[in-house]
Amino acid sequence: MAAAHAFYAQDQGTTFNLEYAWRLLKDEAKWGIIRESIGNSSKMTQTSTSGASSEIPDTPSNYEFNSSSPMERPMGQKAAKRKGKAKEISNATQDARNKRAETMERLAQSKEDEIELKVMQIMMKDTSTMNESQRDIHEKYCNKMKKKMDCS
């Protein structure tokens, strides 16, 4: 810790006076745990205007995220809002599908009822005013409808 204070004072020109805040926040999931990269073989390179690249030496400001930390960063406000809206949309979509299916079932049932009513009206029609050929056609139609109703 003393070495870190010395590095900070050297880089910033003042002493680090927020250690109490650092101690509170260092283990919080949102901030993650950072550590000084030591022995990192892949150093950042800086290209000058001449095109030559030079390695940047390790400094106290070069830190990497400690990926071995078991803590995860909590969900942000915008991501939580998007997630909540996605659930609302999927629920609304499912409700709309259910409502449409119910409506289609009622429509199909009403069509069946309407057809059945028409068939019954034809079957119960008075044949006394019909001529012989009309009665034959009516009787064939009635027999055909009876067979269909028995099968269903």
Rosetta constraint file for C-alpha pairs under 8 A:
AtomPair CA 1 CA 5 HARMONIC 6.28 0.50
AtomPair CA 2 CA 6 HARMONIC 6.22 0.50
AtomPair CA 3 CA 7 HARMONIC 6.20 0.50
AtomPair CA 4 CA 8 HARMONIC 6.13 0.50
AtomPair CA 4 CA 60 HARMONIC 7.66 0.50
AtomPair CA 5 CA 9 HARMONIC 6.11 0.50
AtomPair CA 5 CA 15 HARMONIC 7.01 0.50
AtomPair CA 5 CA 16 HARMONIC 6.31 0.50
AtomPair CA 6 CA 10 HARMONIC 6.13 0.50
AtomPair CA 7 CA 11 HARMONIC 6.12 0.50
AtomPair CA 7 CA 60 HARMONIC 6.44 0.50
AtomPair CA 8 CA 12 HARMONIC 5.77 0.50
AtomPair CA 8 CA 13 HARMONIC 7.57 0.50
AtomPair CA 8 CA 14 HARMONIC 7.49 0.50
AtomPair CA 8 CA 15 HARMONIC 6.89 0.50
AtomPair CA 8 CA 16 HARMONIC 6.58 0.50
AtomPair CA 8 CA 60 HARMONIC 7.89 0.50
AtomPair CA 9 CA 13 HARMONIC 5.00 0.50
AtomPair CA 9 CA 14 HARMONIC 4.97 0.50
AtomPair CA 9 CA 15 HARMONIC 5.00 0.50
AtomPair CA 9 CA 16 HARMONIC 6.86 0.50
AtomPair CA 10 CA 14 HARMONIC 7.70 0.50
AtomPair CA 18 CA 22 HARMONIC 6.32 0.50
AtomPair CA 19 CA 23 HARMONIC 6.10 0.50
AtomPair CA 20 CA 24 HARMONIC 6.47 0.50
AtomPair CA 21 CA 25 HARMONIC 6.18 0.50
AtomPair CA 22 CA 26 HARMONIC 5.55 0.50
AtomPair CA 23 CA 27 HARMONIC 7.88 0.50
AtomPair CA 24 CA 28 HARMONIC 7.77 0.50
AtomPair CA 25 CA 31 HARMONIC 7.03 0.50
AtomPair CA 26 CA 31 HARMONIC 6.88 0.50
AtomPair CA 26 CA 32 HARMONIC 7.18 0.50
AtomPair CA 26 CA 33 HARMONIC 6.37 0.50
AtomPair CA 27 CA 31 HARMONIC 7.47 0.50
AtomPair CA 27 CA 32 HARMONIC 6.73 0.50
AtomPair CA 27 CA 33 HARMONIC 6.48 0.50
AtomPair CA 28 CA 32 HARMONIC 6.36 0.50
AtomPair CA 29 CA 71 HARMONIC 5.50 0.50
AtomPair CA 29 CA 72 HARMONIC 5.58 0.50
AtomPair CA 29 CA 73 HARMONIC 4.91 0.50
AtomPair CA 29 CA 74 HARMONIC 6.66 0.50
AtomPair CA 30 CA 72 HARMONIC 7.32 0.50
AtomPair CA 30 CA 73 HARMONIC 4.52 0.50
AtomPair CA 30 CA 74 HARMONIC 5.98 0.50
AtomPair CA 31 CA 73 HARMONIC 7.38 0.50
AtomPair CA 32 CA 65 HARMONIC 7.22 0.50
AtomPair CA 32 CA 66 HARMONIC 7.54 0.50
AtomPair CA 32 CA 69 HARMONIC 7.80 0.50
AtomPair CA 32 CA 71 HARMONIC 7.32 0.50
AtomPair CA 32 CA 72 HARMONIC 7.54 0.50
AtomPair CA 32 CA 73 HARMONIC 7.02 0.50
AtomPair CA 33 CA 65 HARMONIC 6.47 0.50
AtomPair CA 33 CA 66 HARMONIC 5.77 0.50
AtomPair CA 33 CA 69 HARMONIC 7.08 0.50
AtomPair CA 34 CA 63 HARMONIC 6.37 0.50
AtomPair CA 34 CA 64 HARMONIC 5.99 0.50
AtomPair CA 34 CA 65 HARMONIC 4.93 0.50
AtomPair CA 34 CA 66 HARMONIC 5.58 0.50
AtomPair CA 35 CA 63 HARMONIC 5.71 0.50
AtomPair CA 35 CA 64 HARMONIC 6.18 0.50
AtomPair CA 35 CA 65 HARMONIC 6.84 0.50
AtomPair CA 35 CA 66 HARMONIC 6.61 0.50
AtomPair CA 36 CA 60 HARMONIC 6.72 0.50
AtomPair CA 36 CA 61 HARMONIC 7.90 0.50
AtomPair CA 36 CA 62 HARMONIC 6.50 0.50
AtomPair CA 36 CA 63 HARMONIC 4.74 0.50
AtomPair CA 36 CA 64 HARMONIC 6.66 0.50
AtomPair CA 37 CA 58 HARMONIC 7.79 0.50
AtomPair CA 37 CA 62 HARMONIC 6.60 0.50
AtomPair CA 37 CA 63 HARMONIC 5.47 0.50
AtomPair CA 37 CA 64 HARMONIC 6.04 0.50
AtomPair CA 38 CA 58 HARMONIC 8.00 0.50
AtomPair CA 43 CA 55 HARMONIC 6.67 0.50
AtomPair CA 43 CA 56 HARMONIC 6.86 0.50
AtomPair CA 43 CA 57 HARMONIC 7.72 0.50
AtomPair CA 43 CA 58 HARMONIC 7.96 0.50
AtomPair CA 44 CA 55 HARMONIC 6.38 0.50
AtomPair CA 44 CA 56 HARMONIC 6.08 0.50
AtomPair CA 45 CA 53 HARMONIC 6.15 0.50
AtomPair CA 45 CA 54 HARMONIC 5.61 0.50
AtomPair CA 45 CA 55 HARMONIC 4.62 0.50
AtomPair CA 45 CA 56 HARMONIC 5.83 0.50
AtomPair CA 46 CA 53 HARMONIC 5.48 0.50
AtomPair CA 46 CA 54 HARMONIC 5.51 0.50
AtomPair CA 46 CA 55 HARMONIC 6.39 0.50
AtomPair CA 46 CA 56 HARMONIC 6.79 0.50
AtomPair CA 47 CA 51 HARMONIC 5.82 0.50
AtomPair CA 47 CA 52 HARMONIC 5.70 0.50
AtomPair CA 47 CA 53 HARMONIC 4.27 0.50
AtomPair CA 47 CA 54 HARMONIC 6.47 0.50
AtomPair CA 48 CA 52 HARMONIC 5.76 0.50
AtomPair CA 48 CA 53 HARMONIC 6.23 0.50
AtomPair CA 48 CA 54 HARMONIC 7.77 0.50
AtomPair CA 58 CA 62 HARMONIC 6.41 0.50
AtomPair CA 75 CA 79 HARMONIC 6.33 0.50
AtomPair CA 75 CA 80 HARMONIC 6.28 0.50
AtomPair CA 76 CA 80 HARMONIC 6.15 0.50
AtomPair CA 77 CA 81 HARMONIC 6.22 0.50
AtomPair CA 78 CA 82 HARMONIC 6.21 0.50
AtomPair CA 79 CA 83 HARMONIC 6.12 0.50
AtomPair CA 80 CA 84 HARMONIC 6.16 0.50
AtomPair CA 81 CA 85 HARMONIC 6.20 0.50
AtomPair CA 82 CA 86 HARMONIC 6.13 0.50
AtomPair CA 83 CA 87 HARMONIC 6.50 0.50
AtomPair CA 84 CA 88 HARMONIC 6.40 0.50
AtomPair CA 85 CA 89 HARMONIC 6.09 0.50
AtomPair CA 86 CA 90 HARMONIC 6.16 0.50
AtomPair CA 87 CA 91 HARMONIC 6.08 0.50
AtomPair CA 88 CA 92 HARMONIC 6.04 0.50
AtomPair CA 89 CA 93 HARMONIC 5.98 0.50
AtomPair CA 90 CA 94 HARMONIC 6.12 0.50
AtomPair CA 91 CA 95 HARMONIC 6.11 0.50
AtomPair CA 92 CA 96 HARMONIC 6.12 0.50
AtomPair CA 93 CA 97 HARMONIC 6.23 0.50
AtomPair CA 94 CA 98 HARMONIC 6.17 0.50
AtomPair CA 95 CA 99 HARMONIC 6.12 0.50
AtomPair CA 96 CA 100 HARMONIC 6.08 0.50
AtomPair CA 97 CA 101 HARMONIC 6.13 0.50
AtomPair CA 98 CA 102 HARMONIC 6.24 0.50
AtomPair CA 99 CA 103 HARMONIC 6.20 0.50
AtomPair CA 100 CA 104 HARMONIC 6.13 0.50
AtomPair CA 101 CA 105 HARMONIC 6.19 0.50
AtomPair CA 102 CA 106 HARMONIC 6.26 0.50
AtomPair CA 103 CA 107 HARMONIC 6.12 0.50
AtomPair CA 104 CA 108 HARMONIC 6.11 0.50
AtomPair CA 105 CA 109 HARMONIC 6.13 0.50
AtomPair CA 106 CA 110 HARMONIC 6.11 0.50
AtomPair CA 107 CA 111 HARMONIC 6.21 0.50
AtomPair CA 108 CA 112 HARMONIC 6.26 0.50
AtomPair CA 109 CA 113 HARMONIC 6.15 0.50
AtomPair CA 110 CA 114 HARMONIC 6.07 0.50
AtomPair CA 111 CA 115 HARMONIC 6.21 0.50
AtomPair CA 112 CA 116 HARMONIC 6.09 0.50
AtomPair CA 113 CA 117 HARMONIC 6.14 0.50
AtomPair CA 114 CA 118 HARMONIC 6.36 0.50
AtomPair CA 115 CA 119 HARMONIC 6.21 0.50
AtomPair CA 116 CA 120 HARMONIC 6.15 0.50
AtomPair CA 117 CA 121 HARMONIC 6.16 0.50
AtomPair CA 118 CA 122 HARMONIC 6.25 0.50
AtomPair CA 119 CA 123 HARMONIC 6.12 0.50
AtomPair CA 119 CA 145 HARMONIC 7.43 0.50
AtomPair CA 120 CA 124 HARMONIC 6.05 0.50
AtomPair CA 121 CA 125 HARMONIC 6.08 0.50
AtomPair CA 122 CA 142 HARMONIC 7.80 0.50
AtomPair CA 123 CA 138 HARMONIC 7.87 0.50
AtomPair CA 123 CA 142 HARMONIC 5.74 0.50
AtomPair CA 127 CA 135 HARMONIC 6.40 0.50
AtomPair CA 130 CA 134 HARMONIC 5.72 0.50
AtomPair CA 130 CA 135 HARMONIC 6.00 0.50
AtomPair CA 131 CA 135 HARMONIC 6.27 0.50
AtomPair CA 132 CA 136 HARMONIC 6.30 0.50
AtomPair CA 133 CA 137 HARMONIC 6.28 0.50
AtomPair CA 134 CA 138 HARMONIC 6.04 0.50
AtomPair CA 135 CA 139 HARMONIC 5.95 0.50
AtomPair CA 136 CA 140 HARMONIC 6.16 0.50
AtomPair CA 137 CA 141 HARMONIC 6.15 0.50
AtomPair CA 138 CA 142 HARMONIC 6.10 0.50
AtomPair CA 139 CA 143 HARMONIC 6.15 0.50
AtomPair CA 140 CA 144 HARMONIC 6.15 0.50
AtomPair CA 141 CA 145 HARMONIC 6.24 0.50
AtomPair CA 142 CA 146 HARMONIC 6.15 0.50
AtomPair CA 143 CA 147 HARMONIC 6.31 0.50
AtomPair CA 144 CA 148 HARMONIC 6.45 0.50
AtomPair CA 145 CA 149 HARMONIC 6.13 0.50
AtomPair CA 146 CA 150 HARMONIC 6.12 0.50
AtomPair CA 147 CA 151 HARMONIC 6.31 0.50
AtomPair CA 148 CA 152 HARMONIC 6.40 0.50
